[in-house]
Amino acid sequence: MSNTITIRYFAGARRAAGVESEALTASAPLVLEDVVGRLAERHGNDLARVLDASSFLIDEVAGDRSRLVPVGAVVDVLPPFAGG
């Protein structure tokens, strides 16, 4: 089993993070809010602002920030999309 959580960024989140995806090391499940906090610390204010407005999928299932993210999971960061 992997000891990471994979983060995939889309649209404006990708631009703010400067990467398409990355891994966070985790030895136990983390609350999504803690994952978001670690990402904001790693990438700074530009990404923090995007994360504040983003939705998240954990292994392709929508979840709020209190949900647990298991080790080995994939978290998709989905900023608000323009258009309609």
N, CA, C and O atoms as a Maestro MAE file, in Angstrom:
{
 s_m_m2io_version
 :::
 2.0.0
}

f_m_ct {
 s_m_title
 :::
 protein
 m_atom[336] {
  # First column is atom index #
  i_m_mmod_type
  r_m_x_coord
  r_m_y_coord
  r_m_z_coord
  i_m_residue_number
  s_m_chain_name
  s_m_pdb_residue_name
  s_m_pdb_atom_name
  i_m_atomic_number
  :::
  1 25 0.842 -1.194 0.000 1 A "MET " " N  " 7
  2 3 0.000 0.000 0.000 1 A "MET " " CA " 6
  3 2 0.880 1.247 0.000 1 A "MET " " C  " 6
  4 15 1.914 1.292 0.667 1 A "MET " " O  " 8
  5 25 0.469 2.224 -0.732 2 A "SER " " N  " 7
  6 3 1.194 3.489 -0.814 2 A "SER " " CA " 6
  7 2 1.055 4.266 0.489 2 A "SER " " C  " 6
  8 15 0.037 4.165 1.173 2 A "SER " " O  " 8
  9 25 2.076 5.038 0.829 3 A "ASN " " N  " 7
  10 3 1.971 5.877 2.022 3 A "ASN " " CA " 6
  11 2 1.752 7.332 1.623 3 A "ASN " " C  " 6
  12 15 2.202 8.255 2.302 3 A "ASN " " O  " 8
  13 25 1.051 7.514 0.507 4 A "THR " " N  " 7
  14 3 0.779 8.862 0.022 4 A "THR " " CA " 6
  15 2 -0.692 9.042 -0.311 4 A "THR " " C  " 6
  16 15 -1.446 8.085 -0.490 4 A "THR " " O  " 8
  17 25 -1.062 10.301 -0.385 5 A "ILE " " N  " 7
  18 3 -2.355 10.726 -0.913 5 A "ILE " " CA " 6
  19 2 -2.032 11.525 -2.166 5 A "ILE " " C  " 6
  20 15 -1.256 12.479 -2.112 5 A "ILE " " O  " 8
  21 25 -2.617 11.143 -3.285 6 A "THR " " N  " 7
  22 3 -2.360 11.830 -4.553 6 A "THR " " CA " 6
  23 2 -3.336 12.983 -4.706 6 A "THR " " C  " 6
  24 15 -4.542 12.817 -4.528 6 A "THR " " O  " 8
  25 25 -2.807 14.147 -5.036 7 A "ILE " " N  " 7
  26 3 -3.622 15.340 -5.268 7 A "ILE " " CA " 6
  27 2 -3.569 15.648 -6.757 7 A "ILE " " C  " 6
  28 15 -2.486 15.748 -7.333 7 A "ILE " " O  " 8
  29 25 -4.732 15.797 -7.383 8 A "ARG " " N  " 7
  30 3 -4.804 16.192 -8.791 8 A "ARG " " CA " 6
  31 2 -5.519 17.539 -8.864 8 A "ARG " " C  " 6
  32 15 -6.601 17.719 -8.306 8 A "ARG " " O  " 8
  33 25 -4.889 18.479 -9.566 9 A "TYR " " N  " 7
  34 3 -5.418 19.832 -9.686 9 A "TYR " " CA " 6
  35 2 -6.031 20.026 -11.071 9 A "TYR " " C  " 6
  36 15 -5.540 19.488 -12.064 9 A "TYR " " O  " 8
  37 25 -7.104 20.797 -11.119 10 A "PHE " " N  " 7
  38 3 -7.776 21.092 -12.376 10 A "PHE " " CA " 6
  39 2 -7.917 22.602 -12.540 10 A "PHE " " C  " 6
  40 15 -8.060 23.337 -11.563 10 A "PHE " " O  " 8
  41 25 -7.874 23.054 -13.805 11 A "ALA " " N  " 7
  42 3 -8.130 24.448 -14.203 11 A "ALA " " CA " 6
  43 2 -7.332 25.439 -13.361 11 A "ALA " " C  " 6
  44 15 -6.106 25.342 -13.298 11 A "ALA " " O  " 8
  45 25 -8.002 26.388 -12.715 12 A "GLY " " N  " 7
  46 3 -7.330 27.430 -11.944 12 A "GLY " " CA " 6
  47 2 -6.522 26.901 -10.779 12 A "GLY " " C  " 6
  48 15 -5.537 27.520 -10.380 12 A "GLY " " O  " 8
  49 25 -6.919 25.769 -10.228 13 A "ALA " " N  " 7
  50 3 -6.145 25.172 -9.144 13 A "ALA " " CA " 6
  51 2 -4.792 24.699 -9.665 13 A "ALA " " C  " 6
  52 15 -3.775 24.834 -8.984 13 A "ALA " " O  " 8
  53 25 -4.785 24.149 -10.869 14 A "ARG " " N  " 7
  54 3 -3.524 23.711 -11.493 14 A "ARG " " CA " 6
  55 2 -2.599 24.907 -11.703 14 A "ARG " " C  " 6
  56 15 -1.403 24.830 -11.422 14 A "ARG " " O  " 8
  57 25 -3.153 26.002 -12.195 15 A "ARG " " N  " 7
  58 3 -2.333 27.206 -12.410 15 A "ARG " " CA " 6
  59 2 -1.788 27.728 -11.088 15 A "ARG " " C  " 6
  60 15 -0.614 28.088 -11.009 15 A "ARG " " O  " 8
  61 25 -2.609 27.774 -10.060 16 A "ALA " " N  " 7
  62 3 -2.174 28.314 -8.765 16 A "ALA " " CA " 6
  63 2 -1.136 27.422 -8.083 16 A "ALA " " C  " 6
  64 15 -0.222 27.923 -7.428 16 A "ALA " " O  " 8
  65 25 -1.274 26.114 -8.235 17 A "ALA " " N  " 7
  66 3 -0.323 25.187 -7.616 17 A "ALA " " CA " 6
  67 2 0.970 25.087 -8.418 17 A "ALA " " C  " 6
  68 15 2.034 24.814 -7.863 17 A "ALA " " O  " 8
  69 25 0.870 25.309 -9.726 18 A "GLY " " N  " 7
  70 3 2.040 25.200 -10.577 18 A "GLY " " CA " 6
  71 2 2.397 23.768 -10.944 18 A "GLY " " C  " 6
  72 15 3.448 23.523 -11.538 18 A "GLY " " O  " 8
  73 25 1.544 22.835 -10.600 19 A "VAL " " N  " 7
  74 3 1.740 21.420 -10.938 19 A "VAL " " CA " 6
  75 2 0.390 20.805 -11.275 19 A "VAL " " C  " 6
  76 15 -0.656 21.295 -10.850 19 A "VAL " " O  " 8
  77 25 0.432 19.732 -12.040 20 A "GLU " " N  " 7
  78 3 -0.791 19.015 -12.395 20 A "GLU " " CA " 6
  79 2 -1.229 18.076 -11.277 20 A "GLU " " C  " 6
  80 15 -2.420 17.901 -11.018 20 A "GLU " " O  " 8
  81 25 -0.237 17.477 -10.620 21 A "SER " " N  " 7
  82 3 -0.538 16.573 -9.507 21 A "SER " " CA " 6
  83 2 0.682 16.499 -8.603 21 A "SER " " C  " 6
  84 15 1.785 16.897 -8.978 21 A "SER " " O  " 8
  85 25 0.457 15.981 -7.408 22 A "GLU " " N  " 7
  86 3 1.537 15.803 -6.439 22 A "GLU " " CA " 6
  87 2 1.094 14.805 -5.394 22 A "GLU " " C  " 6
  88 15 -0.072 14.414 -5.340 22 A "GLU " " O  " 8
  89 25 2.038 14.398 -4.563 23 A "ALA " " N  " 7
  90 3 1.750 13.431 -3.510 23 A "ALA " " CA " 6
  91 2 2.015 14.054 -2.145 23 A "ALA " " C  " 6
  92 15 2.987 14.785 -1.956 23 A "ALA " " O  " 8
  93 25 1.138 13.752 -1.208 24 A "LEU " " N  " 7
  94 3 1.343 14.106 0.197 24 A "LEU " " CA " 6
  95 2 1.646 12.823 0.952 24 A "LEU " " C  " 6
  96 15 0.943 11.825 0.791 24 A "LEU " " O  " 8
  97 25 2.671 12.841 1.760 25 A "THR " " N  " 7
  98 3 3.001 11.683 2.576 25 A "THR " " CA " 6
  99 2 2.045 11.632 3.762 25 A "THR " " C  " 6
  100 15 1.800 12.641 4.424 25 A "THR " " O  " 8
  101 25 1.513 10.446 4.017 26 A "ALA " " N  " 7
  102 3 0.585 10.262 5.140 26 A "ALA " " CA " 6
  103 2 0.701 8.825 5.635 26 A "ALA " " C  " 6
  104 15 0.682 7.884 4.841 26 A "ALA " " O  " 8
  105 25 0.819 8.665 6.931 27 A "SER " " N  " 7
  106 3 0.903 7.314 7.496 27 A "SER " " CA " 6
  107 2 -0.443 6.840 8.026 27 A "SER " " C  " 6
  108 15 -0.597 5.682 8.415 27 A "SER " " O  " 8
  109 25 -1.413 7.745 8.038 28 A "ALA " " N  " 7
  110 3 -2.762 7.431 8.515 28 A "ALA " " CA " 6
  111 2 -3.733 8.338 7.771 28 A "ALA " " C  " 6
  112 15 -3.316 9.343 7.195 28 A "ALA " " O  " 8
  113 25 -5.023 8.001 7.775 29 A "PRO " " N  " 7
  114 3 -6.000 8.884 7.126 29 A "PRO " " CA " 6
  115 2 -5.922 10.302 7.691 29 A "PRO " " C  " 6
  116 15 -5.624 10.504 8.868 29 A "PRO " " O  " 8
  117 25 -6.194 11.268 6.831 30 A "LEU " " N  " 7
  118 3 -6.230 12.672 7.223 30 A "LEU " " CA " 6
  119 2 -7.619 13.229 6.943 30 A "LEU " " C  " 6
  120 15 -8.286 12.793 6.005 30 A "LEU " " O  " 8
  121 25 -8.051 14.170 7.735 31 A "VAL " " N  " 7
  122 3 -9.286 14.892 7.449 31 A "VAL " " CA " 6
  123 2 -9.007 15.802 6.246 31 A "VAL " " C  " 6
  124 15 -7.938 16.407 6.162 31 A "VAL " " O  " 8
  125 25 -9.950 15.899 5.332 32 A "LEU " " N  " 7
  126 3 -9.754 16.697 4.126 32 A "LEU " " CA " 6
  127 2 -9.323 18.118 4.462 32 A "LEU " " C  " 6
  128 15 -8.480 18.677 3.760 32 A "LEU " " O  " 8
  129 25 -9.865 18.710 5.495 33 A "GLU " " N  " 7
  130 3 -9.473 20.067 5.900 33 A "GLU " " CA " 6
  131 2 -7.977 20.138 6.188 33 A "GLU " " C  " 6
  132 15 -7.338 21.142 5.874 33 A "GLU " " O  " 8
  133 25 -7.412 19.091 6.779 34 A "ASP " " N  " 7
  134 3 -5.971 19.056 7.049 34 A "ASP " " CA " 6
  135 2 -5.173 18.922 5.754 34 A "ASP " " C  " 6
  136 15 -4.112 19.531 5.615 34 A "ASP " " O  " 8
  137 25 -5.671 18.136 4.814 35 A "VAL " " N  " 7
  138 3 -5.027 18.021 3.500 35 A "VAL " " CA " 6
  139 2 -4.997 19.396 2.838 35 A "VAL " " C  " 6
  140 15 -3.961 19.820 2.326 35 A "VAL " " O  " 8
  141 25 -6.126 20.084 2.848 36 A "VAL " " N  " 7
  142 3 -6.225 21.411 2.243 36 A "VAL " " CA " 6
  143 2 -5.236 22.368 2.909 36 A "VAL " " C  " 6
  144 15 -4.570 23.146 2.225 36 A "VAL " " O  " 8
  145 25 -5.138 22.315 4.223 37 A "GLY " " N  " 7
  146 3 -4.205 23.176 4.940 37 A "GLY " " CA " 6
  147 2 -2.758 22.905 4.552 37 A "GLY " " C  " 6
  148 15 -1.973 23.839 4.382 37 A "GLY " " O  " 8
  149 25 -2.407 21.645 4.414 38 A "ARG " " N  " 7
  150 3 -1.041 21.296 4.003 38 A "ARG " " CA " 6
  151 2 -0.740 21.801 2.598 38 A "ARG " " C  " 6
  152 15 0.367 22.265 2.326 38 A "ARG " " O  " 8
  153 25 -1.721 21.711 1.708 39 A "LEU " " N  " 7
  154 3 -1.529 22.193 0.342 39 A "LEU " " CA " 6
  155 2 -1.353 23.715 0.318 39 A "LEU " " C  " 6
  156 15 -0.503 24.236 -0.404 39 A "LEU " " O  " 8
  157 25 -2.158 24.418 1.109 40 A "ALA " " N  " 7
  158 3 -2.053 25.884 1.172 40 A "ALA " " CA " 6
  159 2 -0.691 26.297 1.717 40 A "ALA " " C  " 6
  160 15 -0.080 27.236 1.206 40 A "ALA " " O  " 8
  161 25 -0.208 25.605 2.752 41 A "GLU " " N  " 7
  162 3 1.120 25.905 3.298 41 A "GLU " " CA " 6
  163 2 2.206 25.658 2.260 41 A "GLU " " C  " 6
  164 15 3.153 26.438 2.153 41 A "GLU " " O  " 8
  165 25 2.078 24.603 1.515 42 A "ARG " " N  " 7
  166 3 3.085 24.216 0.529 42 A "ARG " " CA " 6
  167 2 3.158 25.208 -0.630 42 A "ARG " " C  " 6
  168 15 4.245 25.503 -1.127 42 A "ARG " " O  " 8
  169 25 1.996 25.729 -1.065 43 A "HIS " " N  " 7
  170 3 1.957 26.527 -2.295 43 A "HIS " " CA " 6
  171 2 1.652 28.008 -2.098 43 A "HIS " " C  " 6
  172 15 1.810 28.782 -3.043 43 A "HIS " " O  " 8
  173 25 1.230 28.428 -0.935 44 A "GLY " " N  " 7
  174 3 1.042 29.851 -0.670 44 A "GLY " " CA " 6
  175 2 -0.360 30.378 -0.920 44 A "GLY " " C  " 6
  176 15 -1.315 29.633 -1.142 44 A "GLY " " O  " 8
  177 25 -0.434 31.712 -0.871 45 A "ASN " " N  " 7
  178 3 -1.728 32.405 -0.875 45 A "ASN " " CA " 6
  179 2 -2.537 32.218 -2.143 45 A "ASN " " C  " 6
  180 15 -3.763 32.121 -2.080 45 A "ASN " " O  " 8
  181 25 -1.874 32.165 -3.304 46 A "ASP " " N  " 7
  182 3 -2.641 32.013 -4.549 46 A "ASP " " CA " 6
  183 2 -3.455 30.722 -4.524 46 A "ASP " " C  " 6
  184 15 -4.644 30.730 -4.840 46 A "ASP " " O  " 8
  185 25 -2.819 29.625 -4.154 47 A "LEU " " N  " 7
  186 3 -3.553 28.362 -4.092 47 A "LEU " " CA " 6
  187 2 -4.533 28.376 -2.927 47 A "LEU " " C  " 6
  188 15 -5.632 27.836 -3.053 47 A "LEU " " O  " 8
  189 25 -4.171 28.971 -1.805 48 A "ALA " " N  " 7
  190 3 -5.081 29.015 -0.648 48 A "ALA " " CA " 6
  191 2 -6.409 29.656 -1.031 48 A "ALA " " C  " 6
  192 15 -7.468 29.175 -0.626 48 A "ALA " " O  " 8
  193 25 -6.364 30.733 -1.803 49 A "ARG " " N  " 7
  194 3 -7.608 31.401 -2.244 49 A "ARG " " CA " 6
  195 2 -8.436 30.476 -3.127 49 A "ARG " " C  " 6
  196 15 -9.658 30.412 -2.992 49 A "ARG " " O  " 8
  197 25 -7.773 29.764 -4.025 50 A "VAL " " N  " 7
  198 3 -8.493 28.833 -4.898 50 A "VAL " " CA " 6
  199 2 -9.094 27.697 -4.084 50 A "VAL " " C  " 6
  200 15 -10.237 27.302 -4.314 50 A "VAL " " O  " 8
  201 25 -8.333 27.174 -3.140 51 A "LEU " " N  " 7
  202 3 -8.822 26.070 -2.306 51 A "LEU " " CA " 6
  203 2 -10.047 26.472 -1.503 51 A "LEU " " C  " 6
  204 15 -10.944 25.655 -1.293 51 A "LEU " " O  " 8
  205 25 -10.099 27.728 -1.049 52 A "ASP " " N  " 7
  206 3 -11.251 28.208 -0.279 52 A "ASP " " CA " 6
  207 2 -12.547 28.106 -1.061 52 A "ASP " " C  " 6
  208 15 -13.613 27.910 -0.477 52 A "ASP " " O  " 8
  209 25 -12.463 28.240 -2.391 53 A "ALA " " N  " 7
  210 3 -13.659 28.229 -3.237 53 A "ALA " " CA " 6
  211 2 -13.875 26.896 -3.949 53 A "ALA " " C  " 6
  212 15 -14.852 26.738 -4.682 53 A "ALA " " O  " 8
  213 25 -12.972 25.934 -3.740 54 A "SER " " N  " 7
  214 3 -13.004 24.690 -4.502 54 A "SER " " CA " 6
  215 2 -13.901 23.626 -3.897 54 A "SER " " C  " 6
  216 15 -14.239 23.653 -2.713 54 A "SER " " O  " 8
  217 25 -14.271 22.688 -4.756 55 A "SER " " N  " 7
  218 3 -14.919 21.442 -4.348 55 A "SER " " CA " 6
  219 2 -13.873 20.340 -4.461 55 A "SER " " C  " 6
  220 15 -12.856 20.496 -5.137 55 A "SER " " O  " 8
  221 25 -14.142 19.223 -3.787 56 A "PHE " " N  " 7
  222 3 -13.171 18.143 -3.750 56 A "PHE " " CA " 6
  223 2 -13.848 16.801 -3.985 56 A "PHE " " C  " 6
  224 15 -14.957 16.553 -3.511 56 A "PHE " " O  " 8
  225 25 -13.165 15.952 -4.719 57 A "LEU " " N  " 7
  226 3 -13.578 14.563 -4.864 57 A "LEU " " CA " 6
  227 2 -12.513 13.704 -4.197 57 A "LEU " " C  " 6
  228 15 -11.316 13.921 -4.382 57 A "LEU " " O  " 8
  229 25 -12.962 12.732 -3.423 58 A "ILE " " N  " 7
  230 3 -12.055 11.767 -2.806 58 A "ILE " " CA " 6
  231 2 -12.379 10.428 -3.444 58 A "ILE " " C  " 6
  232 15 -13.463 9.879 -3.246 58 A "ILE " " O  " 8
  233 25 -11.428 9.906 -4.212 59 A "ASP " " N  " 7
  234 3 -11.660 8.687 -4.993 59 A "ASP " " CA " 6
  235 2 -12.965 8.782 -5.774 59 A "ASP " " C  " 6
  236 15 -13.777 7.857 -5.781 59 A "ASP " " O  " 8
  237 25 -13.147 9.943 -6.441 60 A "GLU " " N  " 7
  238 3 -14.261 10.221 -7.349 60 A "GLU " " CA " 6
  239 2 -15.616 10.396 -6.664 60 A "GLU " " C  " 6
  240 15 -16.655 10.354 -7.323 60 A "GLU " " O  " 8
  241 25 -15.609 10.591 -5.350 61 A "VAL " " N  " 7
  242 3 -16.849 10.825 -4.606 61 A "VAL " " CA " 6
  243 2 -16.735 12.179 -3.913 61 A "VAL " " C  " 6
  244 15 -15.750 12.457 -3.230 61 A "VAL " " O  " 8
  245 25 -17.760 13.021 -4.096 62 A "ALA " " N  " 7
  246 3 -17.753 14.343 -3.471 62 A "ALA " " CA " 6
  247 2 -17.737 14.202 -1.956 62 A "ALA " " C  " 6
  248 15 -18.375 13.320 -1.381 62 A "ALA " " O  " 8
  249 25 -16.983 15.104 -1.332 63 A "GLY " " N  " 7
  250 3 -16.930 15.067 0.125 63 A "GLY " " CA " 6
  251 2 -16.720 16.442 0.706 63 A "GLY " " C  " 6
  252 15 -16.093 17.302 0.089 63 A "GLY " " O  " 8
  253 25 -17.249 16.645 1.904 64 A "ASP " " N  " 7
  254 3 -17.008 17.921 2.561 64 A "ASP " " CA " 6
  255 2 -15.671 17.848 3.295 64 A "ASP " " C  " 6
  256 15 -15.030 16.799 3.346 64 A "ASP " " O  " 8
  257 25 -15.276 18.955 3.845 65 A "ARG " " N  " 7
  258 3 -13.946 19.066 4.443 65 A "ARG " " CA " 6
  259 2 -13.773 18.291 5.741 65 A "ARG " " C  " 6
  260 15 -12.663 18.211 6.266 65 A "ARG " " O  " 8
  261 25 -14.840 17.725 6.263 66 A "SER " " N  " 7
  262 3 -14.716 16.913 7.480 66 A "SER " " CA " 6
  263 2 -14.513 15.430 7.165 66 A "SER " " C  " 6
  264 15 -14.313 14.623 8.073 66 A "SER " " O  " 8
  265 25 -14.564 15.079 5.905 67 A "ARG " " N  " 7
  266 3 -14.434 13.673 5.498 67 A "ARG " " CA " 6
  267 2 -12.987 13.187 5.630 67 A "ARG " " C  " 6
  268 15 -12.046 13.948 5.406 67 A "ARG " " O  " 8
  269 25 -12.826 11.935 5.990 68 A "LEU " " N  " 7
  270 3 -11.495 11.338 6.073 68 A "LEU " " CA " 6
  271 2 -10.985 10.960 4.682 68 A "LEU " " C  " 6
  272 15 -11.729 10.455 3.840 68 A "LEU " " O  " 8
  273 25 -9.704 11.218 4.470 69 A "VAL " " N  " 7
  274 3 -9.030 10.852 3.227 69 A "VAL " " CA " 6
  275 2 -8.095 9.693 3.560 69 A "VAL " " C  " 6
  276 15 -7.104 9.882 4.266 69 A "VAL " " O  " 8
  277 25 -8.398 8.501 3.064 70 A "PRO " " N  " 7
  278 3 -7.537 7.360 3.387 70 A "PRO " " CA " 6
  279 2 -6.184 7.457 2.686 70 A "PRO " " C  " 6
  280 15 -6.058 8.062 1.622 70 A "PRO " " O  " 8
  281 25 -5.191 6.856 3.299 71 A "VAL " " N  " 7
  282 3 -3.887 6.741 2.659 71 A "VAL " " CA " 6
  283 2 -4.085 5.942 1.375 71 A "VAL " " C  " 6
  284 15 -4.783 4.928 1.368 71 A "VAL " " O  " 8
  285 25 -3.468 6.404 0.294 72 A "GLY " " N  " 7
  286 3 -3.625 5.761 -1.010 72 A "GLY " " CA " 6
  287 2 -4.729 6.368 -1.859 72 A "GLY " " C  " 6
  288 15 -4.881 6.004 -3.024 72 A "GLY " " O  " 8
  289 25 -5.503 7.290 -1.293 73 A "ALA " " N  " 7
  290 3 -6.617 7.900 -2.028 73 A "ALA " " CA " 6
  291 2 -6.118 8.923 -3.039 73 A "ALA " " C  " 6
  292 15 -4.971 9.367 -2.997 73 A "ALA " " O  " 8
  293 25 -7.022 9.283 -3.953 74 A "VAL " " N  " 7
  294 3 -6.798 10.368 -4.909 74 A "VAL " " CA " 6
  295 2 -7.802 11.470 -4.586 74 A "VAL " " C  " 6
  296 15 -9.005 11.223 -4.506 74 A "VAL " " O  " 8
  297 25 -7.292 12.693 -4.399 75 A "VAL " " N  " 7
  298 3 -8.136 13.847 -4.141 75 A "VAL " " CA " 6
  299 2 -8.068 14.758 -5.360 75 A "VAL " " C  " 6
  300 15 -6.985 15.193 -5.754 75 A "VAL " " O  " 8
  301 25 -9.209 15.045 -5.953 76 A "ASP " " N  " 7
  302 3 -9.300 15.982 -7.074 76 A "ASP " " CA " 6
  303 2 -9.735 17.337 -6.540 76 A "ASP " " C  " 6
  304 15 -10.711 17.444 -5.798 76 A "ASP " " O  " 8
  305 25 -8.991 18.380 -6.931 77 A "VAL " " N  " 7
  306 3 -9.299 19.757 -6.527 77 A "VAL " " CA " 6
  307 2 -9.988 20.423 -7.711 77 A "VAL " " C  " 6
  308 15 -9.387 20.607 -8.770 77 A "VAL " " O  " 8
  309 25 -11.259 20.785 -7.521 78 A "LEU " " N  " 7
  310 3 -12.093 21.329 -8.584 78 A "LEU " " CA " 6
  311 2 -12.497 22.761 -8.240 78 A "LEU " " C  " 6
  312 15 -13.419 22.975 -7.453 78 A "LEU " " O  " 8
  313 25 -11.811 23.738 -8.828 79 A "PRO " " N  " 7
  314 3 -12.198 25.135 -8.572 79 A "PRO " " CA " 6
  315 2 -13.523 25.433 -9.277 79 A "PRO " " C  " 6
  316 15 -13.959 24.668 -10.138 79 A "PRO " " O  " 8
  317 25 -14.158 26.545 -8.908 80 A "PRO " " N  " 7
  318 3 -15.381 26.920 -9.620 80 A "PRO " " CA " 6
  319 2 -15.063 27.123 -11.101 80 A "PRO " " C  " 6
  320 15 -14.048 27.724 -11.452 80 A "PRO " " O  " 8
  321 25 -15.928 26.622 -11.948 81 A "PHE " " N  " 7
  322 3 -15.735 26.742 -13.385 81 A "PHE " " CA " 6
  323 2 -16.621 27.842 -13.919 81 A "PHE " " C  " 6
  324 15 -17.779 27.959 -13.518 81 A "PHE " " O  " 8
  325 25 -16.089 28.656 -14.823 82 A "ALA " " N  " 7
  326 3 -16.867 29.710 -15.454 82 A "ALA " " CA " 6
  327 2 -17.668 29.125 -16.618 82 A "ALA " " C  " 6
  328 15 -17.370 28.038 -17.113 82 A "ALA " " O  " 8
  329 25 -18.651 29.841 -17.026 83 A "GLY " " N  " 7
  330 3 -19.428 29.408 -18.187 83 A "GLY " " CA " 6
  331 2 -20.698 28.702 -17.788 83 A "GLY " " C  " 6
  332 15 -21.101 28.741 -16.626 83 A "GLY " " O  " 8
  333 25 -21.312 28.074 -18.719 84 A "GLY " " N  " 7
  334 3 -22.538 27.401 -18.386 84 A "GLY " " CA " 6
  335 2 -23.118 26.798 -19.533 84 A "GLY " " C  " 6
  336 15 -24.176 26.176 -19.435 84 A "GLY " " O  " 8
  :::
 }
 m_bond[335] {
  # First column is bond index #
  i_m_from
  i_m_to
  i_m_order
  :::
  1 1 2 1
  2 2 3 1
  3 3 4 2
  4 3 5 1
  5 5 6 1
  6 6 7 1
  7 7 8 2
  8 7 9 1
  9 9 10 1
  10 10 11 1
  11 11 12 2
  12 11 13 1
  13 13 14 1
  14 14 15 1
  15 15 16 2
  16 15 17 1
  17 17 18 1
  18 18 19 1
  19 19 20 2
  20 19 21 1
  21 21 22 1
  22 22 23 1
  23 23 24 2
  24 23 25 1
  25 25 26 1
  26 26 27 1
  27 27 28 2
  28 27 29 1
  29 29 30 1
  30 30 31 1
  31 31 32 2
  32 31 33 1
  33 33 34 1
  34 34 35 1
  35 35 36 2
  36 35 37 1
  37 37 38 1
  38 38 39 1
  39 39 40 2
  40 39 41 1
  41 41 42 1
  42 42 43 1
  43 43 44 2
  44 43 45 1
  45 45 46 1
  46 46 47 1
  47 47 48 2
  48 47 49 1
  49 49 50 1
  50 50 51 1
  51 51 52 2
  52 51 53 1
  53 53 54 1
  54 54 55 1
  55 55 56 2
  56 55 57 1
  57 57 58 1
  58 58 59 1
  59 59 60 2
  60 59 61 1
  61 61 62 1
  62 62 63 1
  63 63 64 2
  64 63 65 1
  65 65 66 1
  66 66 67 1
  67 67 68 2
  68 67 69 1
  69 69 70 1
  70 70 71 1
  71 71 72 2
  72 71 73 1
  73 73 74 1
  74 74 75 1
  75 75 76 2
  76 75 77 1
  77 77 78 1
  78 78 79 1
  79 79 80 2
  80 79 81 1
  81 81 82 1
  82 82 83 1
  83 83 84 2
  84 83 85 1
  85 85 86 1
  86 86 87 1
  87 87 88 2
  88 87 89 1
  89 89 90 1
  90 90 91 1
  91 91 92 2
  92 91 93 1
  93 93 94 1
  94 94 95 1
  95 95 96 2
  96 95 97 1
  97 97 98 1
  98 98 99 1
  99 99 100 2
  100 99 101 1
  101 101 102 1
  102 102 103 1
  103 103 104 2
  104 103 105 1
  105 105 106 1
  106 106 107 1
  107 107 108 2
  108 107 109 1
  109 109 110 1
  110 110 111 1
  111 111 112 2
  112 111 113 1
  113 113 114 1
  114 114 115 1
  115 115 116 2
  116 115 117 1
  117 117 118 1
  118 118 119 1
  119 119 120 2
  120 119 121 1
  121 121 122 1
  122 122 123 1
  123 123 124 2
  124 123 125 1
  125 125 126 1
  126 126 127 1
  127 127 128 2
  128 127 129 1
  129 129 130 1
  130 130 131 1
  131 131 132 2
  132 131 133 1
  133 133 134 1
  134 134 135 1
  135 135 136 2
  136 135 137 1
  137 137 138 1
  138 138 139 1
  139 139 140 2
  140 139 141 1
  141 141 142 1
  142 142 143 1
  143 143 144 2
  144 143 145 1
  145 145 146 1
  146 146 147 1
  147 147 148 2
  148 147 149 1
  149 149 150 1
  150 150 151 1
  151 151 152 2
  152 151 153 1
  153 153 154 1
  154 154 155 1
  155 155 156 2
  156 155 157 1
  157 157 158 1
  158 158 159 1
  159 159 160 2
  160 159 161 1
  161 161 162 1
  162 162 163 1
  163 163 164 2
  164 163 165 1
  165 165 166 1
  166 166 167 1
  167 167 168 2
  168 167 169 1
  169 169 170 1
  170 170 171 1
  171 171 172 2
  172 171 173 1
  173 173 174 1
  174 174 175 1
  175 175 176 2
  176 175 177 1
  177 177 178 1
  178 178 179 1
  179 179 180 2
  180 179 181 1
  181 181 182 1
  182 182 183 1
  183 183 184 2
  184 183 185 1
  185 185 186 1
  186 186 187 1
  187 187 188 2
  188 187 189 1
  189 189 190 1
  190 190 191 1
  191 191 192 2
  192 191 193 1
  193 193 194 1
  194 194 195 1
  195 195 196 2
  196 195 197 1
  197 197 198 1
  198 198 199 1
  199 199 200 2
  200 199 201 1
  201 201 202 1
  202 202 203 1
  203 203 204 2
  204 203 205 1
  205 205 206 1
  206 206 207 1
  207 207 208 2
  208 207 209 1
  209 209 210 1
  210 210 211 1
  211 211 212 2
  212 211 213 1
  213 213 214 1
  214 214 215 1
  215 215 216 2
  216 215 217 1
  217 217 218 1
  218 218 219 1
  219 219 220 2
  220 219 221 1
  221 221 222 1
  222 222 223 1
  223 223 224 2
  224 223 225 1
  225 225 226 1
  226 226 227 1
  227 227 228 2
  228 227 229 1
  229 229 230 1
  230 230 231 1
  231 231 232 2
  232 231 233 1
  233 233 234 1
  234 234 235 1
  235 235 236 2
  236 235 237 1
  237 237 238 1
  238 238 239 1
  239 239 240 2
  240 239 241 1
  241 241 242 1
  242 242 243 1
  243 243 244 2
  244 243 245 1
  245 245 246 1
  246 246 247 1
  247 247 248 2
  248 247 249 1
  249 249 250 1
  250 250 251 1
  251 251 252 2
  252 251 253 1
  253 253 254 1
  254 254 255 1
  255 255 256 2
  256 255 257 1
  257 257 258 1
  258 258 259 1
  259 259 260 2
  260 259 261 1
  261 261 262 1
  262 262 263 1
  263 263 264 2
  264 263 265 1
  265 265 266 1
  266 266 267 1
  267 267 268 2
  268 267 269 1
  269 269 270 1
  270 270 271 1
  271 271 272 2
  272 271 273 1
  273 273 274 1
  274 274 275 1
  275 275 276 2
  276 275 277 1
  277 277 278 1
  278 278 279 1
  279 279 280 2
  280 279 281 1
  281 281 282 1
  282 282 283 1
  283 283 284 2
  284 283 285 1
  285 285 286 1
  286 286 287 1
  287 287 288 2
  288 287 289 1
  289 289 290 1
  290 290 291 1
  291 291 292 2
  292 291 293 1
  293 293 294 1
  294 294 295 1
  295 295 296 2
  296 295 297 1
  297 297 298 1
  298 298 299 1
  299 299 300 2
  300 299 301 1
  301 301 302 1
  302 302 303 1
  303 303 304 2
  304 303 305 1
  305 305 306 1
  306 306 307 1
  307 307 308 2
  308 307 309 1
  309 309 310 1
  310 310 311 1
  311 311 312 2
  312 311 313 1
  313 313 314 1
  314 314 315 1
  315 315 316 2
  316 315 317 1
  317 317 318 1
  318 318 319 1
  319 319 320 2
  320 319 321 1
  321 321 322 1
  322 322 323 1
  323 323 324 2
  324 323 325 1
  325 325 326 1
  326 326 327 1
  327 327 328 2
  328 327 329 1
  329 329 330 1
  330 330 331 1
  331 331 332 2
  332 331 333 1
  333 333 334 1
  334 334 335 1
  335 335 336 2
  :::
 }
}
